[in-house]
Amino acid sequence: MTEIDFYDIVQGQVAAFLLVLTRTSGIFFISPFFGSMNVSNRLRAGAAVILATILFPVVVKEAVIQAPETLLLFAFTVAKELFIGWLIGLIAYITFAAIHTAGKIMDMQVGYAVVQMMDPTTMQQSGLIGTFLYNLTIIYFLITNGHHAIIAALAESFRIVPLNSMIWNQSLPQLINDLTAGIFLNGMKIAMPVTFAILLTNVGLGILARTMPQMNIFVVGIPMQLMIGITMISMILPFYILFLDVIFNEMYATISIALKMLGG
């Protein structure tokens, strides 16, 4: 069988399905929950195929798919479709990266930075508080059907950016840059109550050390920081859940904005 015969077979419905599968696979590379490193590659690949099979009839029904005329153009189209799915996952990943940043800041302030755990979802070391906050965020993400919102954004992307119709927007790098800069800002917002409480504690311990030089400030200070840190974390948890609602809504809105940029 010649190369031309093979491409004749690929054209049409098969080519359209491959492009849908490519865009669908993009969210399984980096997106939270879908792209977790503790999930095997075979399971993620199977989930991508199942999701693409479900979305394919809807995509074909809404638009007539015209396959590229050459294999080179088809490969370029595959790269564009993969980028769209990857971009959806990237925006969600950046949102969750702020949670990791907040956890690391809290761990350093409270004194848990010396205790590191391997996070199986990211294959990176994380402190106790950081791991706790990330797992809590994932649970809340699933409870509020955030994974359904990611799938809905993927399905909506086929309406906003039909297959083989992505248009590069010069404003997209600036959008991603602003999101990346917001990782530290959102992390500091989450960790600010604990950081401020530990700062006041250290100021009080410093004054106490000057007035009572005979006291071993390290023996008193480390347990006090742990106690105050844990107390503050337990106090801010209800507000932390409200903050998650805000950043999740911002994440969904940003995904929609990014897709509209690519849709022209």
Steps between C-alpha positions, in 0.01 A plus 500: 500500500645834399521811712231668289261212557561522874427872504182446300382271778598751769304782335147572608351347812816324616703819475231693686496244781879514529485879533227476766706240684808722481325800653341280765837348588638846574319532833643164614857632483492770766146564626434437872332166572501397131877536468598365843832317485375220726253397227653259250557614142283216370208610715535861389528397135190282533307782664603735219377253237166454680451875540590563136255230389223672696580847365561395139133469388423845643803658331421344161134598527576868564757549223623342179855375554744552214826309544826671397619416153851378590656306782712800597196721538326222691794477742488878548126479568560226756748727680244783508225273638735366766589856600133590554441207735832559674412868551179408683698272731776758545262768627355254752852391600611860562201547732601198704864611502393795717380248761845336500661841544274586794577166664877550466476849651297368794740209552797737518324733745362234730810281500393202293737579213748241627235228459457412134260250346485362148176612334395212271278724287788728391804284586648794692597547861259705707464597864228377735282808471552525125397138451197547723384813316553344158308184588222710653487709182478190281215363713311830484571517125333161453212572740413820313520311166807690389605201289163526323574869434833407340326247274229758421772752408655239271165434333435874469842545340379311193227762454723801566802363313383243242743235382785634286396862549723625783628854452803611703435806715790724602328574834509135610863503628418807712197321644712199595766731644243675719367164619851383587569821691177443692632173645706679766234768554221249566735289709581800719130583535431151633805493731470858625303427824749232608799714396370803691424293812849347500651847447321632808611192693864554404478867599355401838768235550767755412369742763478212750859399426621854576307528826579145621848406371513190720214336307592264217298664225547211257344249737197726541482646149491189280205331676320835516539553125362152433204555729415845364548385140267201536245715684503762225466238228197349674347848529548596134375172349137622460627815327742289295205313349342832402829607344506179296161592354645832386815362336308212339255744343795709381655185353185413302471859375866505396460175305207655313699816425799300372280290271334811358846640426585190297162509329570833343 
